[in-house]
């Protein structure tokens, strides 16, 4: 069974279990890095502390919404939640250390905090990368003509969708050519011919909403020599402001061209 195709409840339970293991690993890692003594494993008081820290930390993670985020679409705001969750877990560790009078060194919670942020944050990034990589294999490759704001918005929408994946940008601006945007190279029109050799590209999507009809026609004429379907995509701003004939249809076209 593919884990990524499991129900949301199963995914959350798996994530919760992984986080519990990470907290356990971060705790013992912090102690070993600070004390460099394996005898800490046989001290019952340390096990009592982590047995207290894990459930209360998970409860805090739930309250912070750490398990509501869909990992495929996580943004930087999630990592602020990870930092907050790690800080709360570290505070719980400090309080437990005081309550059970185990006299752990003061630097242990600091090391624990650093390890928790790193491991929990990294786990989210790894899962997102795996999900994106798995989904990308089944998507149809497209090229976006225009590496401006409209092209970038289109690339983000396609990456979050299920049908298409951008494999290259084409732009006439020499300052952008050769750059990498969202892991996708920016090519000149002259490089496009070589790029298409040996590659299966489904469409070229024209994301230049600010161009006049005459300027767009010039580009379309230049693209005619390539054996690839060209499709004009309206800008998000035009859709929102109702400048397209059918805003709903245009929006669907942007998300699923």
Phi, psi and omega in degrees: 000133178283121182300323183294342180261005180288168178293161181297325179298314179298316180299319180293321178295320178295315179298319178298318179295318179297317179297322178298317178295321179297317178297319177297314181296318181295322180296307181291327176297318179296318180294315181292322178294326181275314186266333183051044182218116182287349178295345178297334180294333185264005178270113183305327183298323179294322178291326177295319180298309184291330176293337176273318185295315186300305182297320180291325178293318179297321177299319178294321179299319180296316180297327181280357177080022183294338182256004176269338183291133174277116190301331180296332185245019183296145180238185182297336180298329179296324183286335170293324176294322178297317179297316179296317181296318179295322178295316179297318179298321179293322177295319177299322178296317179297315181296317179296320179299320178289317184294317182270001177051049181270348174058045173291147177303147183297337181280344181300311178299328179292315178295319178301317179300314181296317180293320181296314178301311183298312186286316180291317177298316180296323180298322178293319180294320180296315180296317179298320179295319179294317179297315181296319181294319180294316181291327184296328183296331183263357181274155177270131183285138177225160175246136180256122177268110183120109181256027177273199183297322180295317179295321179295316178298321179295318179298318178298315179297319180292320180296329179274349179272188186243353188260316189232156175223130179287132180249347178194152168254151170236131181212144181278349181282115182296337179290333180268334182298134183092349178279167176242121179242118182054039178077009183244131182286149176256121184251161168271166179297328179292330181278345185296320181301314180292323181296323183286342181294125179077006179243143176262112179242127186285316184207160166249121183259120182273106183249067181226067186294340183276350181287150174285167180298323180293317180294322179294324180295323178299315180294317179298323178295323179291330182275350182298331183287347178268137182278054182224139179292135179250133182227130179275130181248127178290155178285153178301319181299317179297322180294314182296320182278002176072028181274357177262160182298320180224095183305319181295314179296321179295319179296318177297327179292323179293316183281334183215071186293000000 
